[in-house]
Amino acid sequence: MHDTINLQLHPDNIQNLKTFSEILKKDYNTMFNEALEQYFEMVQKMLLEKNLADENAMTNLDFDEFWDGVEL
């Protein structure tokens, strides 16, 4: 079952779709799916990097902060 989504594209994007569809000999659906896959991979990578940076920020203590109050 396929869901339907109503999209409104900027005229420049429509022209680029037509142009690149002819150049690459690809249909619009293929181009959209390829572009969305790349977009989602990029966003997922950014989110993972952000989560890692946030996690490191919470646990990133300098030497004195880490050992403060520890008696050996």
Residue pairs with C-beta under 8 A, 6 or more apart in sequence:
9 17
17 28
17 31
20 26
20 31
21 27
21 28
21 31
24 31
